[in-house]
Amino acid sequence: MGKALRMRLVALTAAILLLMTSLPAGLWQPVSAQTVQGPRRGGTLIHQMPWEPISINPGLVTAMGPQACAAPAFNSLLETRTMELAATPGLAERWEISSDKKTYTFYLVKNASWHDGKKFTSADVKFTFEEILLKYHPQGKLNFGVIESIEALNDYTIRFRLSVPWPSFLILVSNTFHAPILPKHVYEGTDIRQNPANFAPVGTGAFKFVEYVKGDRIVYDRNPNYWRAGKPYMDRLIMKIIPKEETAVAAMLKGEVDMMGYWTSPAAFNTLKQSPDINVERAPYAAPSVGFLLFNVDNPILKNLKVRQAIAHSVERNKISEIAREGFSPPAIGPVHEFFKWAFDPEIQPTYPFDLKKAEQLLDEAGYPRKEGGIRFKLILNNLAGMVYNKDGEMIKDRLKDIGVEIDHRILSNPTADELLFLKRDFDLAVRMFTQGPDPSITLGVMYHSKQVGAGTYTNCMGYKSSEADSVLEQAQVETDAAKRRQLMRDWQQIVLRDLPCYPLTFEYYGIPSRKEWVGIPSNPWRVMTMFAENMWWTKGTLIEAPTTTTTTPTTTKPSPPPAAPDLTLMIGVAIAVVLAGAIVTYSMRRKSAKKT
């Protein structure tokens, strides 16, 4: 009888297990393992930013922080949503290009409105390019200086005529970093740089500006009249200003912040990736950056090429990559990021390898011998608070001390640092990252071209002027033959490395941490710098069965999540335990009864 009972227990257990495996996967898996259906409506995304914006008008700045702060409010004519940078419809639903590649006609959407209710038309596009981008955007003249005329054919058709073919034209109008569309009725007849809308933006974008509390937050609410039906999905977006990265990391781990900035240090990256609730992706983006040590070539000491060469020979790029960046960002080989295979040259020369003996020799030849205390001269290093390249600066300072150069390493707030560096050019040395996408032949012109000296933030702060370098880069910008264009970029890199107005340090790779309860991060290759939030949704929101234009009332807090489905794995496990326990008790009782008889 005992053997028969044991056989019955085995058969019962097998039957229950068979039942479990025959159920749909979503029913017996733990809730945490289930795939969440979406998109879903609701929620407040809290996005940390490391500093105050110098503007919330993307038509006036190229700094990544202000661009990210402005991105939720604006659109561009076209968009890029893949790393291949293929243009897709934006405020222009379609476009035509002439056979000679010099005329572009855009057909605009007819249902877009500005956040104040005014209709968006071709007049806004014409005004944006002619009166804002070409006059005030730091890269505007380089990006769009080839435009000969802009003609609004009617309210929803606009035509651009170019003086020459411009291979990157579609890419440049496909993001708000280079070509945000701004409201004519808000800016016309005003001092554009001082317009109040620069800190209270009015756009056509997925989110409407609510408030900017200096030192604390920028708040956007869902645009209920967004021209893309059903979007955006979240109710509210808060750009939370948290300057200290360690504070932001702690907030992220506690769930008080949902995303962090547009760049995290290697230490923060490695800490956050350990959390099961956080995604951290390492990528170069469509606008990858290179870290540079910048020289003010108008400085009486630094105008001497041998001094700049000596400083370059004293910088340990490999050590900066290994220690300051913890291997996250590899040492730079030249001024073009390795992401751009068509322009990158791994064999570029000269590279100025680390050599303190050579550095000392060059300084002696330049007429700067060691004086009392072993000091040759003193320089100020301008650096930006809250960034990983503060460590770069300290390592550079230590090595320069070895060759008799004393460094005053000043870590400054973003507005102060940028004003001194780019507007007043009141600096000796500086460490900064410069973005290079989508076309390095254009974006590097912003950094190096003679016409860009003092043109605005993240332009030619070095004071470098070379007609030779300008000419070669200008040829590369318009060359349509791929092989010729590549050679021109190689020639240009050799020129600027020879002249050395700056020294490439690292190829930057970014980590964007986000909580796993948010989906759709990022929604395009520009990440947080352009229209990043309209496709994001909260996994704890209300499921949208089909896209509609129905809106929800914006809230300052996330709505309570719906009740969790019962965990059937646990329920079935309990059932098995109960059945087995009952069988064992029955078996024991029968054995006792048998012994008595």
C-alpha positions in Angstrom: 0.0 0.0 0.0 2.9 2.5 0.8 4.4 1.9 -2.7 1.1 2.5 -4.4 0.6 5.8 -2.5 4.0 7.0 -3.4 3.3 6.3 -7.0 0.1 8.3 -6.8 2.0 11.3 -5.3 4.5 11.3 -8.1 1.7 11.1 -10.7 -0.1 14.0 -9.0 3.0 16.2 -8.9 3.8 15.5 -12.5 0.2 16.4 -13.5 0.5 19.8 -11.7 3.8 20.6 -13.3 2.4 19.6 -16.7 -0.5 22.0 -16.1 2.0 24.9 -15.2 4.0 24.4 -18.4 0.9 24.3 -20.5 -0.3 27.7 -19.3 0.5 30.8 -21.4 3.9 32.1 -20.4 2.5 35.4 -19.2 0.2 33.7 -16.7 2.8 31.7 -14.7 5.8 33.9 -15.0 6.5 36.3 -12.1 5.0 39.7 -12.8 8.5 41.3 -12.9 9.4 39.0 -15.8 6.4 39.8 -17.9 6.6 42.1 -20.9 4.7 45.3 -20.3 2.3 46.3 -23.1 2.4 49.8 -24.3 2.4 52.6 -25.0 0.8 53.9 -21.8 -0.5 57.2 -20.7 0.6 59.1 -17.6 3.5 59.7 -15.3 6.0 62.4 -14.5 9.6 61.9 -15.8 12.2 63.6 -13.6 15.4 64.3 -15.7 18.5 65.5 -13.9 20.6 68.3 -15.4 24.0 69.2 -14.0 23.8 73.0 -14.4 21.7 76.0 -15.1 20.9 76.7 -18.7 22.4 79.9 -20.2 19.3 80.0 -22.4 16.3 77.8 -23.2 16.3 79.0 -26.9 18.0 76.3 -29.0 18.5 78.8 -31.8 21.0 80.8 -29.8 23.3 78.2 -28.3 25.2 75.0 -29.1 26.0 73.9 -25.6 24.5 70.5 -24.9 22.9 71.4 -21.5 20.8 74.3 -22.8 19.9 72.3 -25.9 18.6 69.4 -23.7 16.6 71.9 -21.6 14.9 73.3 -24.6 14.4 70.1 -26.6 10.9 69.2 -25.2 9.4 72.4 -26.6 10.5 72.4 -30.2 10.5 70.6 -33.5 12.6 70.8 -36.7 11.6 70.5 -40.3 12.8 66.9 -40.5 14.0 64.4 -38.0 16.6 61.6 -37.7 15.6 58.5 -35.7 18.3 56.0 -36.6 22.1 56.1 -36.2 22.3 56.1 -40.0 20.9 59.6 -39.8 18.3 59.1 -42.5 15.9 62.0 -42.7 12.2 61.4 -41.8 9.2 63.8 -41.7 8.9 66.4 -39.0 7.2 69.7 -39.4 7.7 69.0 -43.1 5.6 66.0 -44.1 7.5 65.6 -47.4 10.2 67.3 -49.5 11.6 67.4 -53.0 15.2 68.0 -54.2 16.2 69.3 -57.6 18.5 67.4 -59.9 21.4 69.8 -59.3 21.0 69.3 -55.5 20.7 73.0 -55.0 16.9 73.5 -54.5 14.9 72.0 -51.6 11.1 72.3 -51.4 9.4 71.3 -48.2 5.7 70.7 -47.8 4.6 71.5 -44.2 2.1 69.9 -41.9 -1.1 71.9 -41.7 -2.2 71.0 -38.2 0.7 72.3 -36.1 0.2 75.2 -33.7 2.4 77.2 -31.4 1.9 76.7 -27.7 0.1 80.0 -27.4 -2.4 78.9 -30.0 -1.1 80.7 -33.1 -0.9 78.6 -36.3 2.5 77.4 -37.5 3.2 78.4 -41.2 6.0 78.7 -43.6 6.5 82.3 -42.4 7.9 80.9 -39.2 10.4 78.7 -41.1 11.6 81.6 -43.2 11.9 83.9 -40.2 13.8 81.3 -38.2 16.5 80.8 -40.8 16.9 84.4 -42.0 16.5 86.2 -38.7 17.7 83.8 -36.0 19.8 80.9 -37.2 21.9 82.7 -39.8 22.4 85.7 -37.5 22.6 84.3 -34.0 23.1 80.6 -33.9 26.8 79.9 -33.2 27.0 77.5 -36.1 24.3 79.1 -38.2 26.6 80.7 -40.9 28.7 77.6 -41.3 25.6 75.3 -41.4 23.4 77.4 -43.7 25.6 80.1 -45.2 25.1 78.4 -48.6 21.5 79.5 -48.6 20.9 82.0 -51.4 17.2 82.5 -50.9 14.2 81.2 -49.0 10.8 81.6 -50.5 7.4 80.9 -48.8 5.4 79.7 -51.8 2.2 79.6 -49.6 1.4 79.0 -46.0 2.5 75.4 -46.1 5.2 75.2 -48.8 8.7 76.7 -48.6 11.7 76.6 -50.9 15.4 76.9 -50.2 17.8 77.7 -53.0 21.5 77.0 -52.3 24.6 78.5 -54.0 26.3 75.1 -54.1 25.3 71.5 -53.4 25.5 71.0 -49.7 25.7 67.2 -48.9 24.6 67.7 -45.2 21.7 70.0 -45.7 19.0 67.5 -45.0 20.8 66.2 -41.9 21.3 69.7 -40.6 17.6 70.5 -40.8 16.7 67.2 -39.2 17.3 68.2 -35.6 16.6 71.0 -33.1 20.3 71.2 -32.2 21.1 72.9 -35.5 17.7 74.0 -36.9 14.9 74.4 -34.3 11.9 76.2 -35.8 11.0 79.3 -33.7 7.8 81.5 -33.7 8.0 84.6 -35.8 5.2 86.3 -33.9 7.1 86.0 -30.6 10.5 87.2 -31.9 9.8 89.6 -34.8 10.6 93.2 -33.9 12.3 92.4 -30.6 15.9 92.1 -29.4 16.1 88.4 -30.1 19.0 87.7 -27.7 17.1 89.5 -24.8 13.5 88.2 -25.6 11.8 86.8 -22.5 10.8 83.7 -24.5 14.5 82.6 -24.3 13.7 81.5 -20.8 10.0 80.8 -21.3 10.0 79.0 -24.6 7.0 78.9 -27.0 7.3 76.0 -29.5 5.3 73.5 -31.5 6.8 70.6 -29.6 5.3 67.8 -27.5 5.6 69.6 -24.2 4.5 73.1 -23.1 6.7 75.2 -20.9 5.3 75.7 -17.4 8.0 77.3 -15.2 11.7 77.8 -14.7 12.8 78.0 -11.0 16.4 79.0 -11.1 18.6 76.6 -9.2 15.9 74.0 -9.0 13.9 72.9 -12.0 12.4 73.5 -15.5 8.9 72.1 -15.8 7.0 71.1 -19.0 3.5 69.7 -19.3 2.0 67.5 -22.0 0.9 69.5 -25.0 -2.8 68.6 -25.4 -2.9 70.1 -28.9 0.3 68.4 -30.2 0.1 68.0 -34.0 1.1 64.3 -33.7 -2.2 62.6 -32.6 -1.9 60.7 -29.3 1.5 62.0 -28.3 3.3 62.6 -26.0 2.4 59.8 -23.6 3.7 61.2 -20.2 1.9 63.9 -18.4 4.8 66.0 -17.2 8.5 66.4 -17.6 10.7 68.0 -15.0 14.3 69.0 -15.7 15.7 68.8 -12.2 18.9 70.8 -11.7 21.3 68.8 -9.5 24.9 70.0 -10.0 26.7 67.3 -8.0 26.9 64.0 -9.7 27.1 62.0 -6.5 23.9 63.6 -5.3 22.2 62.8 -8.6 23.4 59.2 -8.4 22.0 58.8 -4.9 18.7 60.3 -6.1 18.7 57.9 -9.1 19.2 54.9 -6.9 16.4 56.0 -4.5 14.0 56.4 -7.5 13.8 60.2 -7.0 15.2 60.8 -10.5 14.3 58.8 -13.6 17.1 60.0 -15.9 20.5 61.6 -15.5 21.8 64.3 -17.8 23.4 63.6 -21.1 26.7 62.3 -19.8 27.8 60.4 -16.7 31.3 59.8 -15.3 32.7 56.3 -15.5 32.4 55.9 -11.7 28.7 56.8 -11.8 28.1 54.6 -14.9 29.7 51.6 -13.1 27.7 52.3 -9.9 24.3 52.7 -11.6 24.7 49.7 -13.9 24.8 47.4 -10.8 21.1 48.4 -10.0 18.5 45.9 -11.4 16.1 48.9 -11.8 18.4 51.0 -14.0 19.5 50.9 -17.6 22.8 52.5 -18.6 23.8 52.5 -22.2 27.3 53.4 -23.5 27.2 55.0 -26.9 28.8 57.8 -29.0 25.5 59.2 -30.3 25.0 60.8 -33.7 26.8 63.8 -32.3 29.9 62.3 -30.7 32.4 64.4 -28.8 36.1 64.7 -28.5 37.7 66.1 -25.4 40.4 68.7 -26.1 43.0 70.7 -24.2 42.5 74.2 -25.6 45.2 76.8 -26.0 44.6 80.6 -26.2 47.0 81.2 -29.1 46.8 85.0 -28.4 48.4 84.5 -25.0 52.0 85.8 -25.2 53.4 82.5 -24.0 51.1 80.1 -25.8 51.4 81.9 -29.2 54.8 80.1 -29.3 54.3 76.8 -31.1 57.1 75.1 -29.2 55.4 75.9 -25.9 52.2 74.3 -27.2 54.1 71.3 -28.5 55.9 70.9 -25.1 52.6 70.9 -23.3 51.2 68.3 -25.7 54.2 66.1 -25.1 53.6 66.4 -21.3 50.0 65.1 -21.4 49.5 61.4 -20.8 46.4 60.6 -22.8 46.6 56.9 -22.1 46.7 57.6 -18.3 43.8 60.1 -18.6 41.8 57.4 -20.4 42.8 54.7 -17.9 42.5 56.7 -14.6 40.4 59.8 -15.1 38.0 58.0 -17.5 38.4 54.5 -16.1 38.8 53.1 -19.6 35.4 54.5 -20.6 36.7 57.0 -23.2 39.7 55.8 -25.3 42.6 58.2 -25.9 42.1 60.4 -29.0 44.3 59.9 -32.0 43.3 63.1 -33.8 40.6 65.8 -33.8 38.0 63.6 -35.7 36.1 61.1 -33.6 36.6 57.4 -34.6 32.8 57.1 -35.0 33.1 58.9 -38.3 34.8 56.2 -40.3 34.8 58.2 -43.6 36.8 61.1 -42.0 38.7 59.4 -39.2 42.4 58.6 -39.9 44.0 56.2 -37.4 47.5 56.9 -38.9 47.3 60.7 -38.6 50.5 62.6 -37.7 51.9 64.3 -35.7 50.6 62.7 -32.4 52.9 64.3 -29.8 53.6 61.1 -27.7 54.2 61.5 -24.0 57.8 62.6 -23.6 58.8 64.8 -20.6 62.4 65.1 -21.8 61.3 66.3 -25.2 58.9 68.7 -23.5 61.7 70.2 -21.4 63.9 70.6 -24.5 61.2 72.4 -26.4 60.6 74.9 -23.5 64.3 75.6 -23.3 64.4 76.2 -27.1 61.3 78.5 -26.8 63.2 80.7 -24.3 61.6 79.6 -21.1 64.3 78.2 -18.9 63.6 77.1 -15.3 63.9 79.9 -12.8 64.0 80.1 -9.0 62.1 77.2 -7.6 62.2 75.4 -11.0 59.2 77.3 -12.4 59.3 78.5 -16.0 56.0 80.3 -16.1 52.4 80.1 -14.8 49.1 79.5 -16.6 45.4 79.4 -15.7 43.4 76.3 -16.6 39.7 77.0 -17.1 37.4 74.0 -16.2 33.7 73.3 -15.8 32.3 72.3 -12.5 30.6 68.9 -12.2 32.3 67.3 -15.2 34.6 64.3 -15.4 37.3 66.4 -17.2 38.0 68.1 -13.8 40.1 65.0 -13.3 41.7 65.4 -16.7 42.7 68.9 -15.5 44.3 67.7 -12.3 46.4 65.1 -14.2 47.5 67.7 -16.8 48.4 70.1 -13.9 50.6 67.4 -12.3 52.5 66.6 -15.4 53.0 70.2 -16.4 54.5 70.8 -12.9 57.1 68.1 -13.8 58.3 70.4 -16.7 58.3 73.6 -14.7 54.9 75.0 -15.7 52.7 76.0 -12.7 48.9 75.7 -13.3 46.1 77.5 -11.4 43.3 75.0 -12.0 40.0 76.9 -11.7 36.8 74.9 -11.7 34.0 77.4 -12.5 30.2 77.4 -12.8 28.8 76.8 -16.3 27.8 80.5 -17.1 31.0 81.9 -15.7 33.3 79.3 -17.4 31.5 79.8 -20.8 31.6 83.6 -20.6 35.3 83.6 -19.9 36.2 81.0 -22.4 34.0 81.7 -25.4 32.7 85.3 -25.2 35.6 87.1 -23.5 38.3 84.6 -24.4 39.9 85.4 -21.0 41.8 82.2 -20.4 45.1 80.4 -21.0 44.2 76.7 -21.1 40.9 74.9 -20.9 39.5 71.4 -21.1 36.2 70.9 -23.0 34.3 68.5 -25.1 33.1 69.5 -28.6 30.4 67.6 -30.5 31.2 66.7 -34.1 27.9 65.3 -35.5 26.3 65.0 -37.8 29.0 66.1 -40.2 32.5 66.8 -38.8 33.5 68.8 -41.8 31.0 71.4 -40.7 31.0 71.1 -36.9 34.8 71.1 -36.7 34.6 74.3 -38.7 32.7 75.9 -35.8 35.6 75.0 -33.5 38.5 75.8 -35.8 37.4 78.2 -38.6 38.8 81.8 -38.5 35.4 83.3 -38.9 34.2 81.5 -35.7 36.6 83.3 -33.3 34.4 84.6 -30.5 31.2 83.8 -32.4 29.5 82.3 -29.3 29.5 79.3 -27.0 31.4 76.3 -28.3 33.0 78.1 -31.2 36.6 79.0 -31.9 37.7 80.2 -28.5 41.4 79.5 -29.3 41.8 82.4 -31.6 43.2 80.1 -34.3 43.3 81.6 -37.8 44.6 79.7 -40.8 43.6 80.4 -44.3 45.1 77.1 -45.4 43.0 75.1 -42.9 39.9 77.2 -43.6 40.2 76.5 -47.4 40.7 72.8 -47.1 37.8 72.4 -44.7 35.5 74.5 -46.9 36.3 72.2 -49.9 35.5 69.1 -47.8 32.1 70.6 -46.9 30.9 70.8 -50.5 32.8 67.9 -52.1 30.4 65.2 -53.3 33.0 62.6 -54.3 33.5 60.4 -51.2 37.2 59.6 -51.8 38.1 63.2 -52.5 36.2 64.3 -49.4 38.0 61.8 -47.2 41.4 62.9 -48.5 40.5 66.6 -47.8 39.6 65.7 -44.2 42.9 63.9 -43.8 44.8 66.9 -45.2 42.9 69.2 -42.9 43.7 67.1 -39.8 47.4 67.2 -40.6 47.3 71.0 -40.8 45.6 71.6 -37.5 47.7 69.0 -35.7 50.8 70.7 -37.1 49.6 74.2 -36.0 48.3 72.7 -32.6 45.7 75.3 -31.4 44.4 72.5 -29.2 45.4 69.0 -28.3 42.9 66.1 -28.6 42.6 64.1 -25.4 39.8 61.5 -25.5 37.1 60.1 -27.8 34.0 60.5 -25.7 31.4 57.8 -25.2 28.3 58.6 -23.2 26.2 56.8 -20.6 22.6 57.8 -20.2 21.1 56.2 -17.1 17.3 55.7 -17.0 15.0 53.8 -14.8 13.6 50.6 -16.4 10.1 51.7 -15.7 10.5 54.2 -18.6 10.5 52.9 -22.1 11.6 54.6 -25.3 14.8 56.2 -24.0 16.2 57.5 -26.3 13.8 57.9 -29.1 16.4 59.3 -31.6 20.1 59.3 -32.1 20.5 62.8 -30.8 19.3 61.5 -27.4 18.4 64.2 -24.9 19.5 67.0 -27.2 16.6 67.0 -29.5 12.9 65.9 -29.1 13.9 63.1 -26.9 10.7 62.7 -24.8 7.7 62.5 -27.1 7.9 58.7 -27.6 8.7 57.8 -24.0 6.1 56.1 -21.8 5.8 54.9 -18.2 5.3 51.2 -17.7 3.0 51.9 -14.7 0.7 54.2 -16.7 -2.7 53.4 -18.3 -2.6 51.3 -21.3 -3.6 53.0 -24.6 -5.6 50.6 -26.7 -5.3 52.8 -29.8 -3.7 56.2 -30.5 -6.2 59.0 -29.8 -6.1 62.7 -29.2 -7.6 62.3 -25.7 -5.5 64.1 -23.1 -5.0 63.7 -19.4 -4.8 66.5 -16.9 -1.1 67.3 -16.1 -0.1 66.4 -12.6 3.0 67.1 -10.5 3.2 63.6 -9.3 3.1 60.2 -10.9 -0.3 58.5 -10.7 -0.7 55.5 -8.6 0.1 52.3 -10.5 -2.8 49.9 -11.3 -3.1 47.0 -8.9 -0.5 44.3 -9.7 -1.8 41.1 -11.2 -1.6 38.1 -8.8 1.6 36.2 -9.1 0.3 32.8 -10.3 3.7 31.2 -9.9 3.4 31.7 -6.2 -0.2 30.6 -6.1 0.5 27.3 -8.0 3.5 26.7 -5.8 1.4 27.0 -2.7 -1.2 24.7 -4.2 1.4 22.0 -4.8 2.7 22.4 -1.3 -0.8 22.0 0.1 -1.5 18.9 -2.0 1.8 17.3 -1.1 1.4 18.1 2.6 -2.1 16.6 2.6 -0.8 13.5 0.8 2.0 13.0 3.3 -0.4 13.4 6.3 -2.7 10.9 4.8 0.2 8.5 4.1 1.4 8.8 7.7 -2.0 8.2 9.2 -2.5 5.0 7.1 0.9 3.7 8.1 0.0 4.2 11.8 -3.3 2.5 11.3 -1.7 -0.4 9.6 0.8 -0.9 12.5 -2.1 -1.1 15.0 -3.7 -3.8 13.1 
